Amino acid sequence: FQVGNYGLARNYFEDVLKTIPERRSESLRRLVQIADALQDDDLFAFATKEIKTASAYTPEVAYAVMRFAARTGQVEQIDGLIQGIPQEHPLYVRALYMAAVANVRVGNYRPALKYFEQAEKAAAETDRQMIELIALNKARVLLELGVVAEAVDTYQIIDRTSERFDEALFEVTWAYVEAAKQAPTPVVQRENYEKALNAIEILLLAVNDQEVASQASLLMGNIYLQLGRFADATDTFN
């Protein structure tokens, strides 16, 4: 299994199921992981049937099944699987995050937001990577739902020193642009475009990715057009 020889690993784990009862739960977890790696629905169905028969839903097994369910869009199984992972278990926050992402993939934004919020509350303050992943994806869901102001606030969670800062800043710029499009008055619209410009200026000073810089410059030129600053727009496009 560790070297990726999943066909041979499957044979051995199926032998373990028959001959070493105390390793049954671990073997079933590995078989689910192999089914996920090989995208083998028949093996997954076999392993999950055995799990239910043996009541072998340890947190690790539940998480492995969740990964398969998430990848294949079977989000209806996820609530029940999360209940098999205690809140104090190290996999709990990751399970909530996975459940959220799975729902995003099938367009279920409200359930996804619920899971992101639960993961946000449960994440340890020291786990900056998970906190930032949750924030970035939660903000994207909020934008999909049209909750622009809250999305912008959520992006602020990502620290300037984070490897995701450039990505977050570029997306928050788009959030301000969306807010400008929805603005009730020309004054509010202009304020949001100005905020978008400020975000892009910071991004262009910090960004290392040339593709992101090019996209940001293109967006900057279009914002100048919206503000009637045609000379600035021309310079930026040039």
C-alpha positions in Angstrom: 0.0 0.0 0.0 2.7 2.5 1.0 4.5 2.2 -2.4 1.2 2.5 -4.4 0.9 -1.1 -5.4 -2.8 -1.1 -4.7 -3.7 -4.3 -6.6 -1.4 -6.4 -4.5 -2.2 -4.5 -1.3 -5.9 -5.2 -1.9 -5.2 -9.0 -2.1 -3.3 -8.9 1.2 -5.8 -6.8 3.0 -8.6 -9.1 1.9 -6.6 -12.0 3.3 -6.2 -10.1 6.6 -10.0 -9.7 6.8 -10.4 -13.5 6.7 -7.4 -14.5 9.0 -6.7 -11.7 11.5 -9.9 -10.5 13.2 -8.1 -7.9 15.4 -6.9 -6.1 12.2 -10.3 -6.1 10.6 -11.1 -2.4 11.1 -7.7 -1.3 9.8 -7.9 -3.5 6.8 -11.3 -2.2 5.9 -10.1 1.4 6.2 -7.2 0.5 3.8 -9.6 -1.2 1.3 -11.7 2.0 1.3 -8.6 4.0 0.6 -7.6 1.7 -2.2 -11.1 1.9 -3.7 -10.8 5.7 -3.6 -7.3 5.6 -5.2 -8.5 3.2 -8.0 -12.0 4.8 -8.2 -13.3 1.2 -7.8 -17.0 1.5 -6.9 -17.4 -2.3 -6.5 -14.5 -2.5 -4.0 -16.0 0.5 -2.1 -19.4 -1.2 -1.9 -17.8 -4.4 -0.7 -15.7 -2.6 2.0 -18.6 -0.5 3.3 -20.9 -3.4 3.5 -18.3 -5.3 5.5 -17.8 -2.2 7.7 -21.6 -2.1 8.5 -21.7 -5.8 9.2 -18.8 -5.7 11.5 -19.7 -2.3 13.2 -16.2 -1.3 12.4 -16.8 2.4 12.0 -13.8 3.7 13.9 -13.1 7.5 13.3 -10.3 6.5 10.8 -12.7 4.3 8.9 -15.4 6.9 8.9 -13.0 9.5 7.5 -11.8 7.1 4.8 -15.4 6.4 3.7 -16.0 10.2 3.8 -13.2 10.8 1.4 -14.7 8.4 -1.1 -18.2 9.8 -0.6 -16.9 13.4 -1.1 -15.0 12.5 -4.3 -18.0 10.8 -5.8 -20.5 13.4 -4.8 -22.4 11.2 -2.3 -23.0 14.1 0.1 -26.1 12.5 1.6 -23.9 10.0 3.5 -21.7 12.7 5.1 -23.8 13.8 8.1 -24.0 10.2 9.4 -20.3 9.6 8.9 -19.3 12.8 10.7 -21.2 11.5 13.7 -18.8 8.6 13.9 -15.9 11.0 14.5 -15.7 12.5 18.1 -15.3 16.2 18.3 -12.0 15.8 20.2 -10.5 13.5 17.5 -7.7 15.0 15.3 -9.7 14.1 12.2 -12.9 16.0 13.2 -12.0 19.4 11.8 -10.7 17.9 8.6 -13.9 15.8 8.2 -16.0 19.0 8.5 -13.8 20.7 6.0 -14.1 17.8 3.6 -17.9 17.8 4.0 -18.0 21.5 3.2 -15.8 21.0 0.1 -17.9 18.1 -1.1 -21.1 20.1 -0.9 -19.4 23.0 -2.8 -18.5 20.6 -5.6 -22.2 19.7 -6.1 -23.4 23.3 -5.7 -24.9 22.9 -2.2 -23.6 26.2 -0.9 -25.9 26.6 2.2 -24.9 23.2 3.7 -21.2 23.9 2.7 -21.3 27.2 4.6 -22.7 25.3 7.7 -19.9 22.9 7.6 -17.2 25.6 7.1 -18.6 27.5 10.1 -18.5 24.4 12.2 -15.0 23.7 11.1 -14.0 27.3 11.9 -15.3 27.0 15.5 -13.6 23.6 16.0 -10.2 24.4 14.5 -7.3 24.8 16.9 -5.8 28.3 17.0 -2.4 26.8 16.3 -3.5 25.1 13.1 -3.0 28.1 10.9 -3.0 26.1 7.7 -6.5 24.7 8.3 -7.8 28.1 9.6 -6.7 29.7 6.4 -8.1 27.0 4.1 -11.4 27.3 5.9 -11.4 31.1 5.6 -10.5 31.1 1.9 -13.2 28.6 0.9 -15.8 30.0 3.2 -15.3 33.4 1.7 -15.7 31.9 -1.8 -19.0 30.4 -0.7 -20.2 33.7 0.7 -19.5 35.3 -2.6 -21.5 32.7 -4.4 -24.4 33.4 -2.0 -24.0 37.2 -2.6 -23.0 38.0 1.0 -20.1 40.2 -0.1 -19.4 42.2 3.1 -19.1 39.1 5.1 -16.9 37.5 2.4 -14.5 40.5 2.6 -14.3 40.2 6.4 -13.6 36.5 6.1 -10.7 37.1 3.6 -9.1 39.3 6.3 -8.4 36.2 8.4 -5.6 35.2 6.0 -2.3 36.7 7.3 0.1 38.8 5.1 2.8 36.2 5.8 0.6 33.3 4.5 1.4 31.6 1.2 -2.3 32.1 0.4 -2.2 35.9 0.9 -1.8 36.8 -2.8 -4.7 34.5 -3.7 -6.9 35.9 -1.0 -6.1 39.5 -1.9 -6.9 39.0 -5.6 -10.2 37.4 -4.6 -11.1 40.1 -2.2 -10.5 42.6 -5.0 -13.2 40.8 -7.0 -15.4 40.9 -3.9 -15.2 44.7 -3.9 -15.9 44.7 -7.6 -19.0 42.6 -7.0 -20.0 45.0 -4.2 -19.7 47.9 -6.6 -21.9 46.2 -9.1 -24.6 45.8 -6.4 -24.2 49.2 -4.8 -27.4 51.1 -4.2 -25.9 54.6 -5.1 -23.1 55.9 -7.3 -21.2 57.1 -4.2 -21.2 53.6 -2.6 -20.2 52.1 -6.0 -17.2 54.5 -6.3 -16.1 53.7 -2.7 -16.0 49.9 -3.5 -14.1 50.5 -6.7 -11.6 52.6 -4.8 -11.2 49.7 -2.2 -10.7 47.3 -5.0 -7.9 49.5 -6.4 -6.2 49.8 -3.0 -6.3 46.0 -2.7 -4.8 45.6 -6.2 -2.0 48.1 -5.4 -1.0 46.1 -2.3 -1.2 42.9 -4.3 1.1 44.2 -7.1 3.7 45.3 -4.5 3.7 41.8 -2.9 2.9 39.3 -5.6 5.5 36.9 -7.0 3.3 35.1 -9.4 3.5 36.8 -12.8 0.2 35.3 -14.0 -1.6 36.7 -11.0 0.1 40.0 -11.5 -1.0 40.2 -15.1 -4.6 39.3 -14.2 -4.5 41.9 -11.4 -3.2 44.6 -13.8 -5.9 43.8 -16.3 -8.6 44.1 -13.6 -7.0 47.3 -12.4 -7.3 48.8 -15.9 -11.0 47.9 -16.1 -11.7 49.5 -12.7 -10.0 52.7 -13.9 -12.5 52.6 -16.8 -15.4 52.2 -14.4 -14.1 55.3 -12.5 -13.7 57.3 -15.6 -9.9 57.5 -15.2 -9.2 56.8 -18.8 -5.5 58.0 -18.9 -4.7 55.7 -15.9 -6.6 52.8 -17.7 -4.5 53.4 -20.9 -1.3 53.4 -19.0 -2.2 50.2 -17.1 -3.2 48.4 -20.3 0.0 49.5 -22.0 
